[in-house]
């Protein structure tokens, strides 16, 4: 990386700012080295008036300087902080960090299985290379009058497999039997690679999320 970041056990603070509630939020970059590969994580903390940190969530990814690329692996948000924009903040920070450090080619790992993570990334102009794959295989992200987000599966076999997997059991997904009375927000595909299509769009949206100028 350009700045030659030096990691210690506590990681490297890459950003610290006041959120709209006047609380300090801190983003910390950490590195995890194994024999097989090196992964990185962004941790998002909320810091109270006593200086105590509460972990809100984290995301993990790879950085590959030789190809100027980064692969998104996944995001986790702790239950008390869900619905508060933590995932958006982590995604936007990853995009901004990568583009500012010359990691220009961003994509998801093919085995990504969280529909809402893909839905968020699509708002930053991530997309699969061939949109024809959506036909008959889409997971539709929907909203109803209660303002909650729902899933509707084109493929019932895929719905069955998803409902019996650990991703479904570990989160609060609601699945529709039909799209009647629902408004489609977008559609995603699991186990496909999404690529960043427009760096300028992604970068500007990332800045807007941090500044709370726009809600994705």
ZIBEL-V805219 format. One record per residue. N is the residue number from 0. PHI is phi in radians with two decimals (* if undefined). OMEGA is omega in whole degrees, -180 to 180 (999 if undefined). Layout:
BEGIN
<<N | PHI | OMEGA> <N | PHI | OMEGA>>
END
This chain:
BEGIN
<<0 | * | -175> <1 | -0.99 | -173> <2 | -1.45 | 179> <3 | 0.98 | -177> <4 | -1.06 | 179> <5 | -1.86 | -175> <6 | -1.59 | 169> <7 | -2.24 | -176> <8 | -1.10 | -179> <9 | -1.59 | -178> <10 | 1.44 | -178> <11 | -2.15 | 176> <12 | -1.27 | -180> <13 | -1.80 | 176> <14 | -2.87 | 177> <15 | -2.67 | -173> <16 | -2.80 | 175> <17 | -1.55 | 176> <18 | -1.44 | -177> <19 | -1.03 | 178> <20 | -1.55 | 179> <21 | 1.44 | 179> <22 | -1.67 | 180> <23 | -1.42 | 171> <24 | -2.01 | -176> <25 | -2.29 | 176> <26 | -1.94 | -177> <27 | -2.11 | 177> <28 | -1.69 | 177> <29 | -2.20 | -179> <30 | -2.14 | 178> <31 | -2.15 | -177> <32 | -1.81 | 172> <33 | -2.14 | 178> <34 | -1.15 | -175> <35 | -1.52 | -174> <36 | -2.86 | 178> <37 | -2.08 | 176> <38 | -1.92 | 178> <39 | -2.16 | 178> <40 | -2.35 | 166> <41 | -1.79 | 176> <42 | -1.85 | 179> <43 | -1.89 | -179> <44 | -2.04 | 169> <45 | -1.87 | -175> <46 | -1.94 | -179> <47 | -1.50 | -174> <48 | -1.17 | 178> <49 | -1.60 | -179> <50 | 1.51 | 179> <51 | -1.37 | -178> <52 | -1.72 | 171> <53 | -2.04 | 179> <54 | -1.28 | 178> <55 | -1.59 | -179> <56 | 3.05 | 180> <57 | -2.69 | 172> <58 | -2.36 | -178> <59 | -2.29 | -170> <60 | -2.83 | 175> <61 | -1.92 | 172> <62 | -2.26 | -176> <63 | -2.21 | -176> <64 | -1.03 | -176> <65 | -1.13 | 179> <66 | -1.98 | -178> <67 | 0.94 | -174> <68 | -2.24 | 176> <69 | -2.52 | 179> <70 | -1.89 | 175> <71 | -1.30 | -180> <72 | -1.85 | -179> <73 | -3.13 | -179> <74 | -2.38 | 173> <75 | -2.32 | 175> <76 | -2.12 | -180> <77 | -1.14 | -171> <78 | -0.93 | -178> <79 | -1.10 | -175> <80 | -1.92 | 180> <81 | -1.25 | -178> <82 | 1.42 | -179> <83 | -1.94 | 176> <84 | 1.46 | -178> <85 | -1.17 | 179> <86 | -1.09 | 177> <87 | -1.04 | -179> <88 | -1.10 | 180> <89 | -1.15 | 179> <90 | -1.07 | -178> <91 | -1.16 | 179> <92 | -1.17 | 177> <93 | -1.04 | -179> <94 | -1.09 | -179> <95 | -1.09 | 180> <96 | -1.04 | -177> <97 | -1.09 | -176> <98 | -1.16 | 179> <99 | -1.32 | 179> <100 | -1.90 | 172> <101 | 1.22 | 168> <102 | -1.66 | -166> <103 | -1.66 | -174> <104 | -1.96 | -175> <105 | -1.91 | 178> <106 | -2.71 | 176> <107 | -1.65 | 170> <108 | -1.22 | -174> <109 | -1.07 | -175> <110 | -1.45 | 178> <111 | -1.01 | -172> <112 | -2.23 | 179> <113 | -1.83 | -176> <114 | -1.03 | -176> <115 | -1.24 | 175> <116 | -1.14 | 178> <117 | -1.15 | 177> <118 | -1.03 | 178> <119 | -1.13 | -178> <120 | -1.13 | 178> <121 | -1.08 | 179> <122 | -1.23 | 175> <123 | -1.72 | 178> <124 | 1.36 | 168> <125 | -1.46 | 180> <126 | -2.74 | 174> <127 | -1.30 | -176> <128 | -1.29 | -177> <129 | -2.22 | -176> <130 | -1.27 | 176> <131 | -1.11 | 180> <132 | -1.12 | 179> <133 | -1.17 | -174> <134 | -1.06 | 177> <135 | 1.32 | -177> <136 | -2.21 | -173> <137 | -1.31 | 162> <138 | -1.86 | -176> <139 | -1.56 | 174> <140 | -1.56 | -172> <141 | -2.20 | 174> <142 | -2.32 | 177> <143 | -2.06 | -174> <144 | -1.09 | 180> <145 | -1.40 | 176> <146 | 1.24 | 175> <147 | -1.43 | 177> <148 | -1.72 | -178> <149 | -2.23 | 174> <150 | -2.02 | 169> <151 | -2.30 | -176> <152 | -1.74 | 170> <153 | -1.16 | -174> <154 | -1.77 | -175> <155 | -1.21 | 176> <156 | -1.16 | 178> <157 | -1.14 | 177> <158 | -1.07 | 179> <159 | -1.06 | -180> <160 | -1.09 | -180> <161 | -1.13 | -177> <162 | -1.20 | 179> <163 | -1.87 | 179> <164 | -1.80 | -176> <165 | -1.27 | 177> <166 | -1.10 | 179> <167 | -1.14 | -178> <168 | -1.19 | -176> <169 | -1.64 | -178> <170 | -2.49 | -175> <171 | -1.92 | 179> <172 | -1.34 | 172> <173 | -2.10 | -174> <174 | -2.02 | -179> <175 | -1.60 | 173> <176 | -1.41 | 176> <177 | -2.61 | -179> <178 | -1.67 | 179> <179 | -1.09 | 179> <180 | 1.37 | -179> <181 | -1.97 | 176> <182 | -1.91 | 179> <183 | -1.32 | 176> <184 | -1.63 | 180> <185 | -3.02 | 176> <186 | -2.42 | -179> <187 | -2.38 | 175> <188 | -2.24 | 174> <189 | -1.46 | 176> <190 | 1.01 | 172> <191 | -2.28 | 179> <192 | -1.53 | 174> <193 | -1.82 | -177> <194 | -2.01 | 173> <195 | -1.18 | -176> <196 | -1.69 | -174> <197 | -2.36 | -177> <198 | -1.13 | -178> <199 | -1.11 | 178> <200 | -1.06 | -178> <201 | -1.10 | -178> <202 | -1.17 | -179> <203 | -1.15 | 177> <204 | -1.16 | 179> <205 | -1.11 | 178> <206 | -1.10 | -179> <207 | -1.10 | -180> <208 | -1.13 | 180> <209 | -1.08 | -178> <210 | -1.44 | -178> <211 | 0.97 | 177> <212 | -1.46 | -180> <213 | -2.63 | 179> <214 | -1.94 | -179> <215 | -1.44 | 999>>
END
